Amino acid sequence: MLLPGLSAGQGYIEGVNISYEGMPLKIKAPHDDQKFTGSNFKISATLPIFLTPDKSKYLLIGGNLEAFDFGGSHPDFEVKNVYSISPTFGYSVMLSRKFNLTTILMPFMNSDYKEIKGSDIRFGAVVRGTYKAGDHLSWRGTLGYRKQFYGPQYIVLAGLDWKVNDKWRVFGDLPSSATVSYGINEKINAGFNLSVQQTSYRLNNQDRYFEYNSVNPGLFAEYYISKNWAIRGTAAYSLIRNMEIYNKNDLTDGFIDFYEMGDRVDPLNPEMESGLTFKIGLSYRIVPGKK
């Protein structure tokens, strides 16, 4: 969502990413446990358009597509498919030799797409500043806002990119993401990854909405199949897996990242169990200095 790959952080610049995530799911219902599967398919791409010869100013044009599918039988969970389309428009400028400022506008349309309405289109924006403290360490801060179906979402992130040595690298934007990567050789990396997702989708049935909240720490391994293309596999465990359905007027005071403010009525569906999640991704990367 925050396009972290567009900085030179994490050791590469990522312009295209395709991923598929599979989730075994379980609901403990009074009459019978319901076991089924969920899948999340995503495509994201971003193109920088440089405005100056030294590449100190550039536009960011791109977009994100997402399809969420829930298979099997789950009578206590009414969601079958939801989708998201989100174009992105940004501007990045080097204000000094060490400080970069990036602004990104992110309109998005999230729903089951059974009956598209103008109210399905929501808006979000972020501002990110990056300070290069040295050749191997950068700090960044991000502030943002998204108008979700449950109310406002405020984004407050603190990030870094630290090349510890030739083998170890630490990067991410807490509390949304974090990665500790170890370079086994020139083509293989492995390590720890934390990913957090917090979003919502309108449901056509009685104008309800579906809120998805997840916190997934896990392990990954990736392999460069060519100079620019890398494939990554991740196995994680959802410490938080909130897949909740609410009536359209059941609103909250807001979220700061995934922390909810205020009181809200209980969701209409039973609680989803925590559990494993598996993800495979393919990305196009430009690695500075990589031959």
C-alpha positions as CSV (number, residue, x, y, z in Angstrom):
1,M,0.0,0.0,0.0
2,L,2.8,2.5,0.8
3,L,5.0,1.5,-2.1
4,P,8.1,0.7,-0.1
5,G,9.9,-0.7,-3.1
6,L,10.1,2.7,-4.8
7,S,13.0,3.9,-2.6
8,A,16.5,2.5,-3.0
9,G,16.0,1.0,0.4
10,Q,16.0,-2.8,1.1
11,G,18.8,-3.1,-1.4
12,Y,16.6,-2.9,-4.5
13,I,13.9,-0.9,-6.3
14,E,10.8,-2.9,-7.0
15,G,8.5,-1.9,-9.8
16,V,6.3,-5.0,-10.3
17,N,5.0,-7.6,-7.8
18,I,2.6,-10.5,-8.3
19,S,1.6,-12.6,-5.3
20,Y,-0.7,-15.4,-4.2
21,E,-1.6,-16.1,-0.6
22,G,-3.4,-19.2,0.7
23,M,-5.0,-19.4,4.1
24,P,-6.6,-22.5,5.8
25,L,-9.5,-21.0,7.7
26,K,-11.7,-22.2,10.6
27,I,-14.7,-20.8,12.4
28,K,-15.8,-22.3,15.7
29,A,-19.6,-22.3,15.5
30,P,-22.1,-23.5,18.1
31,H,-23.5,-26.2,15.8
32,D,-20.4,-27.3,13.9
33,D,-16.9,-26.1,13.1
34,Q,-16.6,-24.7,9.6
35,K,-13.3,-25.3,7.8
36,F,-12.6,-23.6,4.4
37,T,-9.9,-21.8,2.5
38,G,-9.2,-18.2,1.6
39,S,-6.9,-16.9,-1.1
40,N,-5.6,-13.4,-1.9
41,F,-4.2,-12.6,-5.3
42,K,-2.5,-9.3,-5.9
43,I,-0.7,-7.4,-8.7
44,S,1.0,-4.1,-8.2
45,A,3.2,-2.1,-10.6
46,T,4.7,1.4,-10.4
47,L,6.6,3.4,-13.0
48,P,8.8,6.4,-12.1
49,I,8.8,9.2,-14.7
50,F,12.0,11.2,-14.1
51,L,11.7,15.0,-14.5
52,T,15.4,15.9,-14.2
53,P,18.5,14.4,-15.7
54,D,20.0,13.7,-12.2
55,K,16.7,11.8,-11.2
56,S,16.2,14.0,-8.2
57,K,12.6,14.7,-9.1
58,Y,10.1,12.2,-10.5
59,L,6.5,11.2,-10.8
60,L,5.1,7.9,-9.7
61,I,2.4,6.3,-11.8
62,G,1.0,2.8,-11.0
63,G,-1.8,0.7,-9.6
64,N,-2.8,-2.3,-7.5
65,L,-5.3,-5.0,-8.2
66,E,-6.5,-7.5,-5.6
67,A,-9.0,-10.4,-5.6
68,F,-10.0,-12.1,-2.3
69,D,-11.8,-15.5,-2.6
70,F,-13.3,-17.7,0.1
71,G,-14.0,-21.3,-1.1
72,G,-15.8,-24.1,0.6
73,S,-18.9,-24.0,2.8
74,H,-19.1,-21.3,5.5
75,P,-22.8,-20.4,6.3
76,D,-21.7,-18.2,9.2
77,F,-19.4,-16.1,7.0
78,E,-21.3,-14.5,4.1
79,V,-18.3,-13.2,2.1
80,K,-17.5,-15.1,-1.1
81,N,-15.4,-12.7,-3.2
82,V,-14.2,-9.1,-2.7
83,Y,-12.0,-7.0,-5.0
84,S,-9.9,-3.9,-4.9
85,I,-8.6,-1.5,-7.6
86,S,-6.3,1.2,-6.5
87,P,-4.4,3.6,-8.9
88,T,-1.5,5.5,-7.4
89,F,-0.1,8.9,-8.3
90,G,2.9,10.3,-6.6
91,Y,5.7,12.9,-6.6
92,S,9.2,12.4,-5.2
93,V,11.9,15.0,-4.7
94,M,15.4,15.2,-3.2
95,L,15.2,18.3,-1.0
96,S,18.9,17.9,-0.1
97,R,21.7,15.5,-0.7
98,K,20.4,13.4,2.3
99,F,16.7,14.0,2.5
100,N,13.9,12.8,0.1
101,L,10.2,13.7,0.4
102,T,7.5,11.6,-1.4
103,T,3.8,12.2,-1.5
104,I,1.3,9.6,-2.9
105,L,-2.4,9.8,-3.6
106,M,-4.2,6.5,-3.5
107,P,-7.9,6.4,-4.5
108,F,-9.3,2.9,-4.1
109,M,-12.5,1.0,-4.9
110,N,-13.1,-2.0,-2.5
111,S,-16.3,-4.1,-2.7
112,D,-17.8,-7.4,-3.8
113,Y,-18.4,-5.6,-7.2
114,K,-22.0,-7.0,-7.4
115,E,-23.4,-3.6,-7.7
116,I,-20.8,-0.8,-7.9
117,K,-21.7,2.5,-6.4
118,G,-20.0,5.8,-6.3
119,S,-19.6,5.4,-2.5
120,D,-17.3,2.4,-3.2
121,I,-14.6,4.9,-4.2
122,R,-12.6,6.0,-1.3
123,F,-9.4,8.1,-1.0
124,G,-6.1,7.9,0.8
125,A,-2.8,9.7,0.8
126,V,0.6,9.4,2.4
127,V,3.6,11.6,2.9
128,R,7.0,10.0,3.5
129,G,10.3,11.5,4.4
130,T,13.6,9.6,4.1
131,Y,16.9,10.7,5.7
132,K,20.1,9.1,4.6
133,A,22.2,8.9,7.8
134,G,25.1,7.2,6.1
135,D,26.1,4.9,3.3
136,H,24.5,1.9,5.1
137,L,21.7,3.5,7.1
138,S,18.5,5.4,6.3
139,W,15.6,6.5,8.5
140,R,12.1,7.3,7.3
141,G,8.8,8.4,8.7
142,T,5.4,8.1,7.1
143,L,2.1,9.9,7.8
144,G,-1.1,9.1,6.0
145,Y,-4.9,8.8,5.9
146,R,-7.4,6.5,4.3
147,K,-11.2,6.8,4.4
148,Q,-12.4,3.3,5.2
149,F,-15.9,1.9,5.4
150,Y,-15.6,1.6,9.2
151,G,-14.3,5.2,9.5
152,P,-11.0,7.0,9.3
153,Q,-7.6,5.1,9.2
154,Y,-4.6,7.1,10.3
155,I,-1.2,5.9,9.2
156,V,1.8,6.5,11.4
157,L,5.0,4.6,10.5
158,A,8.6,4.7,11.6
159,G,11.0,2.9,9.2
160,L,14.7,2.2,8.5
161,D,16.9,0.5,6.0
162,W,20.1,-0.8,7.6
163,K,22.8,-2.7,5.7
164,V,24.4,-4.4,8.7
165,N,27.1,-6.0,6.6
166,D,27.5,-7.9,3.3
167,K,25.2,-10.7,4.5
168,W,22.6,-9.1,6.8
169,R,20.0,-6.3,6.1
170,V,17.2,-5.0,8.2
171,F,14.4,-2.8,6.7
172,G,10.7,-2.0,7.1
173,D,8.1,0.4,8.3
174,L,6.9,-0.4,11.8
175,P,4.3,-1.4,12.8
176,S,3.2,-2.3,9.3
177,S,6.2,-4.3,8.0
178,A,9.6,-5.5,9.0
179,T,12.2,-7.7,7.3
180,V,15.5,-9.2,8.5
181,S,17.3,-10.7,5.5
182,Y,20.4,-12.9,5.3
183,G,22.2,-13.3,2.0
184,I,23.1,-16.9,1.7
185,N,24.7,-16.3,-1.7
186,E,24.3,-13.9,-4.6
187,K,21.0,-15.5,-5.6
188,I,19.4,-16.7,-2.4
189,N,18.2,-14.7,0.6
190,A,16.3,-15.9,3.6
191,G,15.0,-14.5,6.9
192,F,12.2,-13.1,9.0
193,N,9.2,-11.1,7.7
194,L,6.4,-9.3,9.4
195,S,3.4,-8.1,7.3
196,V,0.3,-6.3,8.5
197,Q,-2.9,-5.6,6.5
198,Q,-5.8,-3.5,7.5
199,T,-8.6,-2.6,5.0
200,S,-12.3,-2.9,4.3
201,Y,-14.7,-3.7,1.5
202,R,-18.4,-2.9,1.0
203,L,-20.8,-5.8,0.7
204,N,-23.9,-5.5,-1.5
205,N,-25.9,-7.6,0.9
206,Q,-27.8,-5.0,3.0
207,D,-25.0,-2.6,2.5
208,R,-22.8,-4.2,5.0
209,Y,-19.0,-4.1,5.0
210,F,-16.2,-6.6,5.5
211,E,-13.2,-5.6,7.5
212,Y,-9.9,-7.5,7.2
213,N,-7.2,-7.2,9.9
214,S,-4.1,-9.4,10.0
215,V,-0.7,-9.5,11.7
216,N,1.5,-12.2,10.1
217,P,5.1,-12.8,11.4
218,G,6.8,-15.5,9.4
219,L,9.9,-16.9,7.6
220,F,10.8,-16.4,3.9
221,A,13.2,-17.6,1.3
222,E,13.8,-15.9,-2.1
223,Y,15.7,-16.8,-5.2
224,Y,16.8,-14.6,-8.1
225,I,15.8,-16.5,-11.2
226,S,17.5,-13.9,-13.4
227,K,19.2,-10.5,-12.9
228,N,15.9,-8.6,-12.2
229,W,13.3,-11.3,-11.4
230,A,13.0,-12.8,-7.9
231,I,10.6,-15.4,-6.5
232,R,9.8,-15.4,-2.8
233,G,8.0,-18.0,-0.6
234,T,6.7,-17.1,2.8
235,A,5.2,-19.2,5.6
236,A,3.6,-17.2,8.4
237,Y,1.3,-17.5,11.3
238,S,-1.6,-15.0,11.7
239,L,-1.4,-13.8,15.3
240,I,-4.3,-11.5,14.5
241,R,-6.8,-12.6,11.9
242,N,-10.0,-10.5,12.1
243,M,-12.4,-11.1,9.3
244,E,-15.4,-9.3,10.5
245,I,-18.8,-8.2,9.0
246,Y,-20.6,-5.1,10.2
247,N,-23.7,-3.2,9.2
248,K,-22.9,0.0,7.3
249,N,-23.7,2.3,10.3
250,D,-21.5,0.3,12.7
251,L,-18.6,2.7,12.7
252,T,-15.6,3.3,14.8
253,D,-13.8,6.5,15.9
254,G,-10.9,5.4,13.7
255,F,-7.8,3.2,13.5
256,I,-4.2,4.2,14.0
257,D,-2.6,1.6,11.7
258,F,-4.4,-1.6,13.2
259,Y,-5.2,-0.2,16.7
260,E,-8.9,0.6,17.0
261,M,-10.1,3.7,18.8
262,G,-13.5,4.0,20.5
263,D,-16.2,1.4,21.1
264,R,-18.0,-0.5,18.3
265,V,-20.7,-3.2,18.4
266,D,-19.6,-6.8,18.0
267,P,-19.4,-8.1,14.4
268,L,-22.2,-10.0,12.9
269,N,-20.2,-13.2,12.3
270,P,-18.4,-15.6,14.7
271,E,-14.7,-15.1,15.3
272,M,-12.2,-16.5,12.8
273,E,-9.4,-18.7,14.2
274,S,-5.8,-17.7,14.0
275,G,-3.7,-20.0,11.8
276,L,-1.1,-20.5,9.1
277,T,-0.8,-18.6,5.8
278,F,1.4,-19.4,2.8
279,K,2.5,-16.9,0.2
280,I,4.4,-17.0,-3.1
281,G,5.4,-13.9,-5.0
282,L,7.2,-12.9,-8.1
283,S,8.8,-9.4,-8.4
284,Y,10.8,-7.4,-10.9
285,R,13.6,-5.6,-9.1
286,I,16.4,-3.3,-10.0
287,V,19.4,-3.9,-7.7
288,P,22.0,-1.1,-7.8
289,G,25.4,-2.5,-8.5
290,K,24.2,-6.0,-9.3
291,K,25.7,-7.5,-12.4
